[in-house]
C-alpha cells in the first residue's frame, strides 16, 4: 500500500498507536538491513532475521488496518 508523505505525516501526528507501530517497523527494517549485509550469517543471525521479518510484516498489517480506518 502506497501512502503519500503528507498523509503519512498527518497520521503520524494524529495517531499515537500508528506512530508507535511505524517507529517499531523502521527499527526492524534497519536490523534486517544490517543482517543482510553479513556475507556469512550465523544460524542465530539467520533465525533473528526471519523473526524480525515476521514481526515487521505483522506491524505493516496493523498499520494498514489503521490506514484503512482513516
N, CA, C and O atoms as a CHARMM CRD file, in Angstrom:
* protein
*
  280
    1    1 UNK  N      0.84700  -1.17600   0.00000 PROA 1      0.00000
    2    1 UNK  CA     0.00000   0.00000   0.00000 PROA 1      0.00000
    3    1 UNK  C      0.89100   1.23700   0.00000 PROA 1      0.00000
    4    1 UNK  O      1.69800   1.43700   0.90800 PROA 1      0.00000
    5    2 UNK  N      0.73500   2.05600  -1.02200 PROA 2      0.00000
    6    2 UNK  CA     1.49500   3.30500  -1.10800 PROA 2      0.00000
    7    2 UNK  C      0.72800   4.40900  -0.39400 PROA 2      0.00000
    8    2 UNK  O     -0.49800   4.49000  -0.47800 PROA 2      0.00000
    9    3 UNK  N      1.46900   5.25300   0.30600 PROA 3      0.00000
   10    3 UNK  CA     0.85200   6.36800   1.00700 PROA 3      0.00000
   11    3 UNK  C      1.69500   7.60600   0.75200 PROA 3      0.00000
   12    3 UNK  O      2.92400   7.55000   0.76700 PROA 3      0.00000
   13    4 UNK  N      1.03500   8.69700   0.52300 PROA 4      0.00000
   14    4 UNK  CA     1.73800   9.94800   0.25300 PROA 4      0.00000
   15    4 UNK  C      2.36500  10.47400   1.53200 PROA 4      0.00000
   16    4 UNK  O      1.86500  10.22600   2.62900 PROA 4      0.00000
   17    5 UNK  N      3.46100  11.20100   1.38300 PROA 5      0.00000
   18    5 UNK  CA     4.19100  11.73400   2.53600 PROA 5      0.00000
   19    5 UNK  C      3.30800  12.62400   3.40200 PROA 5      0.00000
   20    5 UNK  O      3.38300  12.56200   4.62900 PROA 5      0.00000
   21    6 UNK  N      2.46800  13.45700   2.77200 PROA 6      0.00000
   22    6 UNK  CA     1.60100  14.35700   3.54600 PROA 6      0.00000
   23    6 UNK  C      0.61600  13.56200   4.40600 PROA 6      0.00000
   24    6 UNK  O      0.37900  13.89500   5.56800 PROA 6      0.00000
   25    7 UNK  N      0.05100  12.51300   3.81900 PROA 7      0.00000
   26    7 UNK  CA    -0.89600  11.67600   4.55500 PROA 7      0.00000
   27    7 UNK  C     -0.18600  10.94500   5.69400 PROA 7      0.00000
   28    7 UNK  O     -0.73400  10.79800   6.78700 PROA 7      0.00000
   29    8 UNK  N      1.03700  10.48900   5.42400 PROA 8      0.00000
   30    8 UNK  CA     1.81400   9.80400   6.46100 PROA 8      0.00000
   31    8 UNK  C      2.12100  10.75400   7.61300 PROA 8      0.00000
   32    8 UNK  O      1.96800  10.38600   8.77700 PROA 8      0.00000
   33    9 UNK  N      2.55200  11.97100   7.29700 PROA 9      0.00000
   34    9 UNK  CA     2.84800  12.96300   8.33800 PROA 9      0.00000
   35    9 UNK  C      1.61400  13.26600   9.17600 PROA 9      0.00000
   36    9 UNK  O      1.69800  13.39700  10.39800 PROA 9      0.00000
   37   10 UNK  N      0.47800  13.37500   8.51700 PROA 10     0.00000
   38   10 UNK  CA    -0.77100  13.67600   9.22200 PROA 10     0.00000
   39   10 UNK  C     -1.12900  12.56700  10.20100 PROA 10     0.00000
   40   10 UNK  O     -1.44500  12.83800  11.36000 PROA 10     0.00000
   41   11 UNK  N     -1.08200  11.33500   9.74500 PROA 11     0.00000
   42   11 UNK  CA    -1.47000  10.23300  10.63100 PROA 11     0.00000
   43   11 UNK  C     -0.43000  10.00400  11.73100 PROA 11     0.00000
   44   11 UNK  O     -0.78400   9.60400  12.84000 PROA 11     0.00000
   45   12 UNK  N      0.84700  10.25400  11.43100 PROA 12     0.00000
   46   12 UNK  CA     1.87900  10.11600  12.46900 PROA 12     0.00000
   47   12 UNK  C      1.66500  11.12900  13.58400 PROA 12     0.00000
   48   12 UNK  O      1.92800  10.83500  14.74900 PROA 12     0.00000
   49   13 UNK  N      1.19100  12.31600  13.23600 PROA 13     0.00000
   50   13 UNK  CA     0.96000  13.36400  14.23000 PROA 13     0.00000
   51   13 UNK  C     -0.36400  13.20900  14.96600 PROA 13     0.00000
   52   13 UNK  O     -0.53300  13.74100  16.06300 PROA 13     0.00000
   53   14 UNK  N     -1.30200  12.48300  14.36500 PROA 14     0.00000
   54   14 UNK  CA    -2.63000  12.39500  14.97100 PROA 14     0.00000
   55   14 UNK  C     -2.92200  11.06000  15.66300 PROA 14     0.00000
   56   14 UNK  O     -3.84500  10.97800  16.47300 PROA 14     0.00000
   57   15 UNK  N     -2.16100  10.03100  15.36100 PROA 15     0.00000
   58   15 UNK  CA    -2.45100   8.70900  15.91600 PROA 15     0.00000
   59   15 UNK  C     -1.20100   8.15700  16.60600 PROA 15     0.00000
   60   15 UNK  O     -0.24300   7.75200  15.94800 PROA 15     0.00000
   61   16 UNK  N     -1.22600   8.14700  17.92500 PROA 16     0.00000
   62   16 UNK  CA    -0.07600   7.70100  18.71200 PROA 16     0.00000
   63   16 UNK  C      0.22900   6.22600  18.47700 PROA 16     0.00000
   64   16 UNK  O      1.39300   5.83300  18.40100 PROA 16     0.00000
   65   17 UNK  N     -0.81900   5.40800  18.36200 PROA 17     0.00000
   66   17 UNK  CA    -0.62000   3.97800  18.13100 PROA 17     0.00000
   67   17 UNK  C      0.06900   3.73800  16.78300 PROA 17     0.00000
   68   17 UNK  O      0.97400   2.91000  16.69200 PROA 17     0.00000
   69   18 UNK  N     -0.35300   4.45500  15.74300 PROA 18     0.00000
   70   18 UNK  CA     0.27200   4.32100  14.42800 PROA 18     0.00000
   71   18 UNK  C      1.73200   4.75100  14.49500 PROA 18     0.00000
   72   18 UNK  O      2.60300   4.11300  13.90300 PROA 18     0.00000
   73   19 UNK  N      1.99300   5.83000  15.21400 PROA 19     0.00000
   74   19 UNK  CA     3.36300   6.33600  15.34700 PROA 19     0.00000
   75   19 UNK  C      4.25900   5.29700  16.02000 PROA 19     0.00000
   76   19 UNK  O      5.40600   5.10600  15.61700 PROA 19     0.00000
   77   20 UNK  N      3.73300   4.62900  17.04200 PROA 20     0.00000
   78   20 UNK  CA     4.48100   3.58600  17.74500 PROA 20     0.00000
   79   20 UNK  C      4.76800   2.40200  16.81800 PROA 20     0.00000
   80   20 UNK  O      5.88200   1.88000  16.79100 PROA 20     0.00000
   81   21 UNK  N      3.75200   1.98800  16.06100 PROA 21     0.00000
   82   21 UNK  CA     3.91800   0.87600  15.11500 PROA 21     0.00000
   83   21 UNK  C      4.92500   1.23300  14.02400 PROA 21     0.00000
   84   21 UNK  O      5.77100   0.41800  13.65400 PROA 21     0.00000
   85   22 UNK  N      4.82300   2.45800  13.51600 PROA 22     0.00000
   86   22 UNK  CA     5.71700   2.91600  12.44900 PROA 22     0.00000
   87   22 UNK  C      7.16700   2.95000  12.92700 PROA 22     0.00000
   88   22 UNK  O      8.08000   2.54800  12.20600 PROA 22     0.00000
   89   23 UNK  N      7.36300   3.43200  14.14600 PROA 23     0.00000
   90   23 UNK  CA     8.71000   3.50400  14.71900 PROA 23     0.00000
   91   23 UNK  C      9.30900   2.10300  14.87500 PROA 23     0.00000
   92   23 UNK  O     10.46800   1.87500  14.52700 PROA 23     0.00000
   93   24 UNK  N      8.51900   1.17600  15.39700 PROA 24     0.00000
   94   24 UNK  CA     8.99200  -0.20100  15.56700 PROA 24     0.00000
   95   24 UNK  C      9.28700  -0.83500  14.20700 PROA 24     0.00000
   96   24 UNK  O     10.25600  -1.58000  14.06300 PROA 24     0.00000
   97   25 UNK  N      8.45500  -0.54000  13.21700 PROA 25     0.00000
   98   25 UNK  CA     8.64500  -1.06100  11.85700 PROA 25     0.00000
   99   25 UNK  C      9.98100  -0.58000  11.28700 PROA 25     0.00000
  100   25 UNK  O     10.72000  -1.36500  10.69300 PROA 25     0.00000
  101   26 UNK  N     10.29000   0.70000  11.46500 PROA 26     0.00000
  102   26 UNK  CA    11.55000   1.25000  10.96100 PROA 26     0.00000
  103   26 UNK  C     12.76300   0.63200  11.65800 PROA 26     0.00000
  104   26 UNK  O     13.78500   0.37800  11.02100 PROA 26     0.00000
  105   27 UNK  N     12.64900   0.39200  12.96600 PROA 27     0.00000
  106   27 UNK  CA    13.75200  -0.23600  13.70700 PROA 27     0.00000
  107   27 UNK  C     14.02300  -1.64500  13.18900 PROA 27     0.00000
  108   27 UNK  O     15.17400  -2.03800  13.00300 PROA 27     0.00000
  109   28 UNK  N     12.95300  -2.39800  12.95900 PROA 28     0.00000
  110   28 UNK  CA    13.11800  -3.75300  12.43800 PROA 28     0.00000
  111   28 UNK  C     13.68900  -3.72200  11.02300 PROA 28     0.00000
  112   28 UNK  O     14.51100  -4.56500  10.66500 PROA 28     0.00000
  113   29 UNK  N     13.26000  -2.76600  10.23100 PROA 29     0.00000
  114   29 UNK  CA    13.77600  -2.62600   8.86800 PROA 29     0.00000
  115   29 UNK  C     15.29000  -2.41500   8.89100 PROA 29     0.00000
  116   29 UNK  O     16.01700  -2.99200   8.08200 PROA 29     0.00000
  117   30 UNK  N     15.75500  -1.58600   9.82200 PROA 30     0.00000
  118   30 UNK  CA    17.19300  -1.32200   9.96800 PROA 30     0.00000
  119   30 UNK  C     17.93400  -2.58100  10.41800 PROA 30     0.00000
  120   30 UNK  O     19.00700  -2.89000   9.90000 PROA 30     0.00000
  121   31 UNK  N     17.36900  -3.30100  11.37300 PROA 31     0.00000
  122   31 UNK  CA    18.00300  -4.53100  11.84700 PROA 31     0.00000
  123   31 UNK  C     18.12300  -5.55900  10.72700 PROA 31     0.00000
  124   31 UNK  O     19.15200  -6.21900  10.58400 PROA 31     0.00000
  125   32 UNK  N     17.06400  -5.68700   9.93800 PROA 32     0.00000
  126   32 UNK  CA    17.07900  -6.63800   8.81900 PROA 32     0.00000
  127   32 UNK  C     18.13000  -6.22200   7.79400 PROA 32     0.00000
  128   32 UNK  O     18.86500  -7.06000   7.27100 PROA 32     0.00000
  129   33 UNK  N     18.19300  -4.93800   7.51600 PROA 33     0.00000
  130   33 UNK  CA    19.17800  -4.42000   6.56100 PROA 33     0.00000
  131   33 UNK  C     20.59700  -4.72800   7.03700 PROA 33     0.00000
  132   33 UNK  O     21.44600  -5.13200   6.24300 PROA 33     0.00000
  133   34 UNK  N     20.85400  -4.53600   8.33500 PROA 34     0.00000
  134   34 UNK  CA    22.17900  -4.83300   8.89300 PROA 34     0.00000
  135   34 UNK  C     22.50200  -6.32600   8.79600 PROA 34     0.00000
  136   34 UNK  O     23.63000  -6.70100   8.47700 PROA 34     0.00000
  137   35 UNK  N     21.51500  -7.16800   9.07000 PROA 35     0.00000
  138   35 UNK  CA    21.74100  -8.61600   8.97700 PROA 35     0.00000
  139   35 UNK  C     21.96200  -9.04800   7.53200 PROA 35     0.00000
  140   35 UNK  O     22.70000 -10.00100   7.28100 PROA 35     0.00000
  141   36 UNK  N     21.33300  -8.36100   6.57800 PROA 36     0.00000
  142   36 UNK  CA    21.51600  -8.69200   5.16500 PROA 36     0.00000
  143   36 UNK  C     22.92400  -8.37500   4.67900 PROA 36     0.00000
  144   36 UNK  O     23.37400  -8.94200   3.68400 PROA 36     0.00000
  145   37 UNK  N     23.61300  -7.49300   5.35500 PROA 37     0.00000
  146   37 UNK  CA    24.96500  -7.10300   4.96100 PROA 37     0.00000
  147   37 UNK  C     25.99700  -8.18400   5.26900 PROA 37     0.00000
  148   37 UNK  O     27.09000  -8.18900   4.70200 PROA 37     0.00000
  149   38 UNK  N     25.64400  -9.09400   6.16800 PROA 38     0.00000
  150   38 UNK  CA    26.58600 -10.14400   6.56200 PROA 38     0.00000
  151   38 UNK  C     26.66900 -11.20700   5.47500 PROA 38     0.00000
  152   38 UNK  O     25.65700 -11.76600   5.05100 PROA 38     0.00000
  153   39 UNK  N     27.89500 -11.47400   5.03200 PROA 39     0.00000
  154   39 UNK  CA    28.07600 -12.47700   3.97900 PROA 39     0.00000
  155   39 UNK  C     27.83500 -13.88900   4.49100 PROA 39     0.00000
  156   39 UNK  O     27.25900 -14.72300   3.79100 PROA 39     0.00000
  157   40 UNK  N     28.27500 -14.15000   5.70900 PROA 40     0.00000
  158   40 UNK  CA    28.14100 -15.48600   6.27900 PROA 40     0.00000
  159   40 UNK  C     27.48400 -15.39000   7.66300 PROA 40     0.00000
  160   40 UNK  O     28.15900 -15.50000   8.68700 PROA 40     0.00000
  161   41 UNK  N     26.16200 -15.18600   7.68200 PROA 41     0.00000
  162   41 UNK  CA    25.48100 -15.06800   8.97500 PROA 41     0.00000
  163   41 UNK  C     25.47400 -16.39800   9.73100 PROA 41     0.00000
  164   41 UNK  O     25.42400 -17.47400   9.13400 PROA 41     0.00000
  165   42 UNK  N     25.52500 -16.29300  11.03500 PROA 42     0.00000
  166   42 UNK  CA    25.43500 -17.49300  11.86100 PROA 42     0.00000
  167   42 UNK  C     23.99700 -18.00700  11.82500 PROA 42     0.00000
  168   42 UNK  O     23.09800 -17.34000  11.31100 PROA 42     0.00000
  169   43 UNK  N     23.80200 -19.17700  12.36600 PROA 43     0.00000
  170   43 UNK  CA    22.45900 -19.75200  12.42900 PROA 43     0.00000
  171   43 UNK  C     21.55300 -18.85800  13.26100 PROA 43     0.00000
  172   43 UNK  O     20.38800 -18.65200  12.92200 PROA 43     0.00000
  173   44 UNK  N     22.09400 -18.33300  14.34900 PROA 44     0.00000
  174   44 UNK  CA    21.32400 -17.43600  15.22200 PROA 44     0.00000
  175   44 UNK  C     20.93100 -16.16800  14.47900 PROA 44     0.00000
  176   44 UNK  O     19.79000 -15.71600  14.57700 PROA 44     0.00000
  177   45 UNK  N     21.86900 -15.59500  13.73600 PROA 45     0.00000
  178   45 UNK  CA    21.58300 -14.37500  12.98100 PROA 45     0.00000
  179   45 UNK  C     20.52500 -14.61900  11.90300 PROA 45     0.00000
  180   45 UNK  O     19.66300 -13.77100  11.67000 PROA 45     0.00000
  181   46 UNK  N     20.59200 -15.75800  11.26000 PROA 46     0.00000
  182   46 UNK  CA    19.58800 -16.10300  10.24900 PROA 46     0.00000
  183   46 UNK  C     18.20400 -16.24700  10.87800 PROA 46     0.00000
  184   46 UNK  O     17.20500 -15.79900  10.31400 PROA 46     0.00000
  185   47 UNK  N     18.15700 -16.87400  12.04700 PROA 47     0.00000
  186   47 UNK  CA    16.89000 -17.03600  12.75800 PROA 47     0.00000
  187   47 UNK  C     16.35000 -15.67300  13.20700 PROA 47     0.00000
  188   47 UNK  O     15.15100 -15.41300  13.11800 PROA 47     0.00000
  189   48 UNK  N     17.24800 -14.81100  13.69000 PROA 48     0.00000
  190   48 UNK  CA    16.83700 -13.46200  14.09700 PROA 48     0.00000
  191   48 UNK  C     16.26500 -12.69700  12.91200 PROA 48     0.00000
  192   48 UNK  O     15.25200 -12.00900  13.03900 PROA 48     0.00000
  193   49 UNK  N     16.90600 -12.81700  11.78200 PROA 49     0.00000
  194   49 UNK  CA    16.45100 -12.12500  10.56700 PROA 49     0.00000
  195   49 UNK  C     15.03200 -12.55900  10.21500 PROA 49     0.00000
  196   49 UNK  O     14.17600 -11.71900   9.93800 PROA 49     0.00000
  197   50 UNK  N     14.78300 -13.86200  10.22500 PROA 50     0.00000
  198   50 UNK  CA    13.45000 -14.37100   9.90700 PROA 50     0.00000
  199   50 UNK  C     12.41700 -13.88300  10.92300 PROA 50     0.00000
  200   50 UNK  O     11.29700 -13.53000  10.55600 PROA 50     0.00000
  201   51 UNK  N     12.79700 -13.86500  12.19000 PROA 51     0.00000
  202   51 UNK  CA    11.89100 -13.39500  13.24000 PROA 51     0.00000
  203   51 UNK  C     11.58700 -11.91000  13.05400 PROA 51     0.00000
  204   51 UNK  O     10.44000 -11.48600  13.19700 PROA 51     0.00000
  205   52 UNK  N     12.60300 -11.12900  12.73800 PROA 52     0.00000
  206   52 UNK  CA    12.41300  -9.69700  12.50500 PROA 52     0.00000
  207   52 UNK  C     11.50800  -9.46400  11.29200 PROA 52     0.00000
  208   52 UNK  O     10.65600  -8.57600  11.31300 PROA 52     0.00000
  209   53 UNK  N     11.69100 -10.25300  10.24800 PROA 53     0.00000
  210   53 UNK  CA    10.87000 -10.10900   9.04500 PROA 53     0.00000
  211   53 UNK  C      9.39500 -10.39600   9.35000 PROA 53     0.00000
  212   53 UNK  O      8.50700  -9.69400   8.86800 PROA 53     0.00000
  213   54 UNK  N      9.14700 -11.42600  10.15000 PROA 54     0.00000
  214   54 UNK  CA     7.77000 -11.76300  10.51800 PROA 54     0.00000
  215   54 UNK  C      7.14000 -10.65500  11.34200 PROA 54     0.00000
  216   54 UNK  O      5.99800 -10.26400  11.10000 PROA 54     0.00000
  217   55 UNK  N      7.89100 -10.14400  12.32500 PROA 55     0.00000
  218   55 UNK  CA     7.37900  -9.05400  13.16300 PROA 55     0.00000
  219   55 UNK  C      7.10200  -7.81000  12.32600 PROA 55     0.00000
  220   55 UNK  O      6.10100  -7.12300  12.52700 PROA 55     0.00000
  221   56 UNK  N      7.99600  -7.53100  11.39000 PROA 56     0.00000
  222   56 UNK  CA     7.84200  -6.36000  10.52300 PROA 56     0.00000
  223   56 UNK  C      6.56500  -6.46900   9.69100 PROA 56     0.00000
  224   56 UNK  O      5.84800  -5.48200   9.52800 PROA 56     0.00000
  225   57 UNK  N      6.27700  -7.65300   9.16600 PROA 57     0.00000
  226   57 UNK  CA     5.05600  -7.85900   8.39300 PROA 57     0.00000
  227   57 UNK  C      3.80400  -7.69700   9.25400 PROA 57     0.00000
  228   57 UNK  O      2.80000  -7.14500   8.80500 PROA 57     0.00000
  229   58 UNK  N      3.87100  -8.17500  10.47600 PROA 58     0.00000
  230   58 UNK  CA     2.74000  -8.03100  11.39700 PROA 58     0.00000
  231   58 UNK  C      2.47900  -6.54600  11.67000 PROA 58     0.00000
  232   58 UNK  O      1.33500  -6.09300  11.66900 PROA 58     0.00000
  233   59 UNK  N      3.56300  -5.80000  11.90200 PROA 59     0.00000
  234   59 UNK  CA     3.41800  -4.36400  12.13600 PROA 59     0.00000
  235   59 UNK  C      2.83700  -3.66300  10.91000 PROA 59     0.00000
  236   59 UNK  O      1.99600  -2.77300  11.03600 PROA 59     0.00000
  237   60 UNK  N      3.28700  -4.06500   9.73900 PROA 60     0.00000
  238   60 UNK  CA     2.78400  -3.46500   8.49500 PROA 60     0.00000
  239   60 UNK  C      1.28900  -3.72700   8.35700 PROA 60     0.00000
  240   60 UNK  O      0.53100  -2.83100   7.98600 PROA 60     0.00000
  241   61 UNK  N      0.86600  -4.94700   8.65400 PROA 61     0.00000
  242   61 UNK  CA    -0.55700  -5.27900   8.57900 PROA 61     0.00000
  243   61 UNK  C     -1.37200  -4.42100   9.54200 PROA 61     0.00000
  244   61 UNK  O     -2.44700  -3.93500   9.18900 PROA 61     0.00000
  245   62 UNK  N     -0.86100  -4.23600  10.75600 PROA 62     0.00000
  246   62 UNK  CA    -1.56400  -3.41300  11.74500 PROA 62     0.00000
  247   62 UNK  C     -1.64600  -1.95600  11.29300 PROA 62     0.00000
  248   62 UNK  O     -2.66600  -1.29700  11.49700 PROA 62     0.00000
  249   63 UNK  N     -0.56800  -1.45100  10.67700 PROA 63     0.00000
  250   63 UNK  CA    -0.59000  -0.07200  10.18500 PROA 63     0.00000
  251   63 UNK  C     -1.59000   0.06900   9.03500 PROA 63     0.00000
  252   63 UNK  O     -2.27000   1.08900   8.93100 PROA 63     0.00000
  253   64 UNK  N     -1.68300  -0.93100   8.18300 PROA 64     0.00000
  254   64 UNK  CA    -2.62300  -0.86500   7.07300 PROA 64     0.00000
  255   64 UNK  C     -4.06400  -0.87400   7.55700 PROA 64     0.00000
  256   64 UNK  O     -4.92800  -0.24200   6.94800 PROA 64     0.00000
  257   65 UNK  N     -4.33300  -1.58600   8.65000 PROA 65     0.00000
  258   65 UNK  CA    -5.67100  -1.57500   9.23600 PROA 65     0.00000
  259   65 UNK  C     -6.00900  -0.16600   9.70500 PROA 65     0.00000
  260   65 UNK  O     -7.10600   0.33100   9.45100 PROA 65     0.00000
  261   66 UNK  N     -5.07000   0.47200  10.38700 PROA 66     0.00000
  262   66 UNK  CA    -5.29300   1.83400  10.86700 PROA 66     0.00000
  263   66 UNK  C     -5.50700   2.78700   9.68800 PROA 66     0.00000
  264   66 UNK  O     -6.39200   3.64100   9.72400 PROA 66     0.00000
  265   67 UNK  N     -4.69300   2.63400   8.65100 PROA 67     0.00000
  266   67 UNK  CA    -4.84200   3.48400   7.47000 PROA 67     0.00000
  267   67 UNK  C     -6.19700   3.25900   6.78800 PROA 67     0.00000
  268   67 UNK  O     -6.80200   4.20000   6.27300 PROA 67     0.00000
  269   68 UNK  N     -6.65600   2.03800   6.79000 PROA 68     0.00000
  270   68 UNK  CA    -7.94700   1.73100   6.19200 PROA 68     0.00000
  271   68 UNK  C     -9.11200   2.34100   6.94400 PROA 68     0.00000
  272   68 UNK  O    -10.16600   2.60500   6.36500 PROA 68     0.00000
  273   69 UNK  N     -8.92200   2.56400   8.23500 PROA 69     0.00000
  274   69 UNK  CA    -9.95600   3.16700   9.06400 PROA 69     0.00000
  275   69 UNK  C     -9.95000   4.68400   8.97200 PROA 69     0.00000
  276   69 UNK  O    -10.94100   5.34000   9.29400 PROA 69     0.00000
  277   70 UNK  N     -8.81900   5.23900   8.52800 PROA 70     0.00000
  278   70 UNK  CA    -8.68400   6.71100   8.48100 PROA 70     0.00000
  279   70 UNK  C     -9.42200   7.30500   7.30700 PROA 70     0.00000
  280   70 UNK  O     -9.41100   8.52200   7.12200 PROA 70     0.00000
